[in-house]
Amino acid sequence: MNRRTFLKLIGATLGVSTAACCGLGTLATYQPKIDFVENHHQGGNKMSKRILVAYASKAGSTGEVAAFMGKTLGADGLTVDVCSLENVTDIQGYQAVVVGSAIRAGKWIPAATKFVETHQAVLSQIPTAYFTCCMTLHQDTPENQRKALSFMDSVREIVEPADMGAFAGKMDYGKISFLERFMVTKVFSTPEGDFRNWDAIQTWANNLQPKLLG
Ligand SMILES: Cc1cc2nc3c(=O)[nH]c(=O)nc-3n(C[C@H](O)[C@H](O)[C@H](O)COP(=O)(O)O)c2cc1C
């Protein structure tokens, strides 16, 4: 973190503390209601292989990426479940799993890391892939690619994946709390916009299929 960002962070912290002291804490952290996509692609026959795409998201856009991956993976007659990972309790019965998360403060959402920990025994026996959606990649440079892939270092230590994808995400100020908006606009100067590259996501999902199913 450079000096300028550090000073902004101090200013933001003071501003937030003042707001909290004035009783505005609840308002500042109020999270707008978000729809989290879930769907099921039924495969061509009862014997078709089952893939789970489980994701963690805060503002909903990573769920849309997961759903698009599910549609791509399901196009060849596979059965694919796309679920918010908070709703997944059992992963037995899947022949492969894709786990994805948005990035918050340089890390996967904690529930996503927990999911990999909880299901480590099963995930380490079947092909598993990871993906990340983040704003680091709104400028797609080799350095930012390396940084975005490094967000998955901690889960790689739990289960080594068959593949990893890192993609630019979406920033919608209307879907985050006032406090988060304050941080991303005043401290990190993150631009608003939808930077998802659907062609890149589709190419990754198409290349992933043989890695997951052998
Ligand atoms: C409070 C907050 C913190 C974020 N921190 C990071 C970060 O450290 N690095 C990054 O690349 N993106 C960061 N992002 C961007 C999100 O990862 C990105 O917008 C993502 O696509 C959001 O996915 P979602 O809509 O599924 O929550 C942050 C977003 C918010 C709102």
The ligand as an ORCA input file, in Angstrom:
! r2SCAN-3c Opt
* xyz 0 1
  C     -15.784     -4.074     -0.438
  C     -15.156     -4.646     -1.680
  C     -13.834     -5.070     -1.639
  C     -13.240     -5.587     -2.800
  N     -11.929     -5.968     -2.736
  C     -11.316     -6.366     -3.874
  C      -9.926     -6.680     -3.860
  O      -9.253     -6.634     -2.836
  N      -9.347     -7.048     -5.031
  C     -10.056     -7.124     -6.204
  O      -9.470     -7.441     -7.228
  N     -11.391     -6.863     -6.243
  C     -12.025     -6.483     -5.107
  N     -13.361     -6.190     -5.124
  C     -14.102     -6.331     -6.386
  C     -14.984     -7.598     -6.435
  O     -14.225     -8.765     -6.214
  C     -15.651     -7.675     -7.817
  O     -16.402     -6.506     -8.015
  C     -16.507     -8.909     -7.980
  O     -16.809     -9.081     -9.344
  C     -17.786     -8.825     -7.171
  O     -18.459    -10.048     -7.248
  P     -19.940    -10.244     -6.646
  O     -20.847     -9.344     -7.448
  O     -20.220    -11.681     -6.908
  O     -19.872     -9.918     -5.201
  C     -13.988     -5.689     -3.994
  C     -15.335     -5.297     -4.008
  C     -15.914     -4.761     -2.877
  C     -17.341     -4.305     -2.927
*
